[in-house]
Amino acid sequence: MAESQATQRPRKIGEGPGRLIVSLYAVFTVAAGSRSLYQLIAQFHEAPLAYVLSAVAAVVYAFITVSLVRGGESARRLAMVCCAVELAGVLAVGTLTIVDSSAFPDQTVWSYYGMGYVFIPLVLPVTGMLWLRRAAPQRLSTAGQPQA
């Protein structure tokens, strides 16, 4: 008899679509990190806020990547928090770049909700949180039935 989806073991974070999510976060860590490092060293005087925000994005991406690769419940929780921070950053910076574009003389990874990166910075944390939620171990009720 086949197991129902409610009683199947939780998926590991690095399985299936989780691998794509980990790969995207790794790519964004390198892309945002290398870009912001260069800008902080060579162009800091031009747009300090934008370049510091890009560096913050790279650090958040790195935390998420490491947490996803590490695995385990505490790493999953940390990745969930980091994804929420990332989403808040994308929404805040995206809104600020629309409302007051003069505050950002140069773009960040999160400017205009990640438009320069095909909106992946906006979609990725939502996808990551959904995947992390799905990969979470199920809690059992007192009756032994899985809870949502």
HUFENPE-V876311 format. One record per residue. N is the residue number from 1. RES is the residue in one small letter. OMEGA is omega in whole degrees, -180 to 180 (999 if undefined). D_CENTER is the distance of its C-alpha to the mean C-alpha in Angstrom with 1 decimal. Layout:
N_RES_OMEGA_D_CENTER / N_RES_OMEGA_D_CENTER
This chain:
1_m_-178_38.0 / 2_a_177_34.3 / 3_e_175_31.8 / 4_s_-179_30.2 / 5_q_-178_26.5 / 6_a_-178_26.6 / 7_t_178_28.2 / 8_q_177_26.4 / 9_r_178_24.5 / 10_p_179_20.7 / 11_r_173_18.8 / 12_k_-177_17.4 / 13_i_-177_13.7 / 14_g_180_14.8 / 15_e_173_17.2 / 16_g_-179_17.4 / 17_p_178_14.3 / 18_g_177_12.3 / 19_r_178_13.6 / 20_l_179_12.4 / 21_i_178_8.7 / 22_v_-180_9.4 / 23_s_179_11.4 / 24_l_178_9.2 / 25_y_178_6.7 / 26_a_179_10.2 / 27_v_180_11.6 / 28_f_176_9.2 / 29_t_-179_9.9 / 30_v_-177_13.5 / 31_a_-179_13.8 / 32_a_-179_12.4 / 33_g_-179_14.1 / 34_s_179_17.4 / 35_r_-177_17.6 / 36_s_178_17.2 / 37_l_178_19.5 / 38_y_-178_22.1 / 39_q_178_21.9 / 40_l_-179_22.2 / 41_i_-170_25.2 / 42_a_-172_27.0 / 43_q_-173_26.2 / 44_f_-177_25.2 / 45_h_-177_28.2 / 46_e_-177_27.2 / 47_a_-174_23.9 / 48_p_-178_22.9 / 49_l_-179_20.5 / 50_a_-177_18.6 / 51_y_176_18.5 / 52_v_178_17.5 / 53_l_176_14.6 / 54_s_177_13.5 / 55_a_177_14.0 / 56_v_178_12.0 / 57_a_180_9.0 / 58_a_179_10.0 / 59_v_178_10.4 / 60_v_178_7.1 / 61_y_-180_5.8 / 62_a_178_9.0 / 63_f_-180_8.8 / 64_i_-180_6.1 / 65_t_-179_8.3 / 66_v_180_11.3 / 67_s_-180_10.7 / 68_l_-180_10.3 / 69_v_-178_13.2 / 70_r_180_15.2 / 71_g_-178_15.3 / 72_g_-175_17.4 / 73_e_-179_17.1 / 74_s_177_16.4 / 75_a_178_13.5 / 76_r_178_12.2 / 77_r_178_12.7 / 78_l_178_11.0 / 79_a_179_7.8 / 80_m_178_8.4 / 81_v_180_9.3 / 82_c_176_6.4 / 83_c_178_4.2 / 84_a_177_7.5 / 85_v_178_8.0 / 86_e_-180_5.4 / 87_l_178_7.1 / 88_a_178_10.3 / 89_g_179_10.2 / 90_v_-180_9.8 / 91_l_-179_12.6 / 92_a_-179_14.6 / 93_v_178_14.8 / 94_g_179_15.2 / 95_t_180_18.0 / 96_l_180_19.5 / 97_t_176_19.8 / 98_i_-177_21.7 / 99_v_-177_23.8 / 100_d_-177_24.7 / 101_s_179_24.0 / 102_s_178_26.5 / 103_a_-178_24.2 / 104_f_180_22.1 / 105_p_175_24.7 / 106_d_-175_22.1 / 107_q_172_18.7 / 108_t_176_15.3 / 109_v_-174_12.1 / 110_w_-180_11.5 / 111_s_180_15.3 / 112_y_178_16.6 / 113_y_178_13.2 / 114_g_-177_12.3 / 115_m_179_15.7 / 116_g_179_16.4 / 117_y_177_13.7 / 118_v_178_14.9 / 119_f_177_12.5 / 120_i_178_9.7 / 121_p_177_7.4 / 122_l_-176_8.8 / 123_v_-173_8.8 / 124_l_180_5.7 / 125_p_178_4.0 / 126_v_178_7.8 / 127_t_179_8.4 / 128_g_180_6.3 / 129_m_177_8.1 / 130_l_179_11.2 / 131_w_180_11.3 / 132_l_178_10.9 / 133_r_180_13.6 / 134_r_-178_15.7 / 135_a_-178_15.6 / 136_a_175_16.7 / 137_p_-179_20.4 / 138_q_175_22.8 / 139_r_179_25.0 / 140_l_175_28.6 / 141_s_180_31.0 / 142_t_179_34.4 / 143_a_179_35.8 / 144_g_179_33.6 / 145_q_178_31.7 / 146_p_175_27.9 / 147_q_178_26.3 / 148_a_999_23.4
